[in-house]
Amino acid sequence: MEPKTPKTEKKTSPASARPKTSTPPKPETEKIFHPVIKTKLKSALDHVERKSSTRRLSKFIAERNSALDSLQVIENKYEKLFSVQSDGILLFDAETNQILDANESACKLFGYNKEELVQLTIPELSVEPEQTFDPLEEAIKDELKKNPLLYIKSKSGKTIATERTAGIFHIKSRSYIFAIYRDITPQIENQEAIKRKSIELEKSNQALKDFVSIASHDLQAPLRKINSFSIRLESERENISPESMEYLERMQKTAHRMQELLDDLLLYSQVSVQTEPLQSTNLEIILTHVLEDLNLPPGKFPENIKIGSLPKIEANPSQMRQLFQNLISNSIKFQKKGMPLRIEIQGKLIDKELWQIFVKDHGIGFDEKNLDRIFRPFERLHGLNKYEGTGMGLAICKNIVEGHRGTITAESQLGHGACFIFTLPAKTTS
């Protein structure tokens, strides 16, 4: 038996052992790896987008919160302004006139609390509802409408005079009207009081006019007859006894004084009723004419009367003439015996609307405790036997000055002269 010869394995080279396969095409490699790359890229993009969205959302939230804060600040300011306003404010629907809100002042004005007011409509608060709608229609036309006088009724039924201002504003498709009510009852009462005073003053002026008419005619007639008869009797002097003649002279003096009193009373009444229109008046010219009419003795004018700057104002010329004539005559009457006459007259502008005029003398003067007395009608500080006059001169001066919306006073010391000071409005330049 032949021994088995072991089979010798055929050795192959590594190259020959590797199966002969071709290199995979490129497209197949892309098919294997592209989904992974795409998934990662998409994930990165989603992360960036989420981050960006988060930033935008955070910014939006921050802006929204800021806007809400600003809105809250504005709302707080509105609430504060609305609540502390001294005038009553109502807010109501433009279509239904239903009251929606009211401040505390409105509650006090109408006498309702807020819960009660929001159950009412605007016409229900008006005394005359028809007066309510015309101004509101104007307000609905986007106009701020003011009603200078509107009567409202409170919960208690009391009628209150108010001034109302109404306006409109819009929120989305709704329109609202606000109405501001101001209580003007005190002003109305003052106007009524002024009206009553005006009526009383008119009656008083009419009474003065009637008195002027009586004084200038009816009271003068008897005096004229007395004077006429006394002149006839005086013409028969040789047939009248000395005693009767003395009575006649007394009667003539009394009649003459009565005539002076009536003349001054008539003048006082006339200046109390200002009827002539004011006109441009040069006080220097007026004063010059007054001094000429006084017929002062030689040497007393102009050397002893010094005239300073005087203005041109709006005044009644004849009354200004009477004013200076009375004041200067007063200084002449009360000059010191044995002393030369000295009078100083000048004006001073104390502000843009007021002139101050001084008439100063160096006469006997007076005690200032009698200051109020000297401007009263028929008031005298001296007896008739010492100084003549009716006691009406300074009262007439006071009426003239006050009739021109001015004031008059005096400064004096007994034995050291007097200074009369009056003010007059400066309506024209000096």
Order of alpha helices (4+ residues) and beta strands (2+ residues): alpha-alpha-beta-beta-alpha-alpha-alpha-beta-beta-beta-alpha-alpha-alpha-beta-alpha-beta-beta-alpha-beta-beta-alpha-beta-beta
